[in-house]
Amino acid sequence: MLIEVEIDGTVRAVSVEALGGLRFRTTVDGMSHLVELTEAEASRLSLLVHDPSAVDECAARTTIDALVAETGRPGELAIEMAGATFQARVFGHGRAWGARRRVTGVEPAVAGTEQVRAPMPGKIARVLVAPGERVRSRQPLVVVEAMKMENELRAGADAHVKDVLVTEGTLVEAGRVLVVLEG
């Protein structure tokens, strides 16, 4: 399967070949790796990456832990990995992630409204909008601090803020509705 992934404005072609179970051969920018995937808990993945070019067997394996959550925009994921948080847009068959998981982000509530949900358990670091305010697509709404990282949640489309259901310092669980937008 060939997909395109956009990270920070850079689009990369990624080839993913299923090898059975949770083993995959991935090729990114001409570099091929064997990846074994385990799901440690909801949205938390552990990847064992084998580097076929390494001479030393120990150096040939790297474990990467990643926290992955949908932002609510089609094909977009929030990923926390190696101490950094970033957003990635997946084009092509990669949208299958959304069919498996509905963890967080902006999702329809009733006709004309959207709910912005916490992507993971954490603490509300900042509330950037107020009820009645007009927001633009991708405008930051709330900042959630989780695992010492700040995750900025953004509007999925131009809208009005119908309700803000949290205040700074509030502890939230994954999936909790934080802001309601009305188109």
Number of C-alpha atoms within 10 A of each C-alpha: 11 14 15 18 20 15 14 10 10 9 14 14 15 19 17 19 14 12 12 7 8 12 17 18 16 19 16 14 9 10 11 17 19 20 23 17 18 14 14 13 9 13 17 16 17 17 20 19 20 20 19 14 11 11 9 10 10 10 11 15 17 13 13 13 19 20 19 21 26 25 29 26 17 14 19 23 23 22 20 21 14 9 10 10 17 13 20 20 21 22 17 12 12 17 16 11 16 18 7 8 12 16 21 23 27 27 18 14 13 9 8 10 17 25 25 27 25 28 30 24 16 22 22 22 19 18 20 14 18 15 14 14 12 15 21 13 11 13 16 17 20 27 21 27 20 18 12 10 14 19 24 20 26 21 27 23 17 15 20 20 22 19 17 20 13 18 14 14 14 13 15 21 13 15 17 19 20 22 25 23 28 20 14
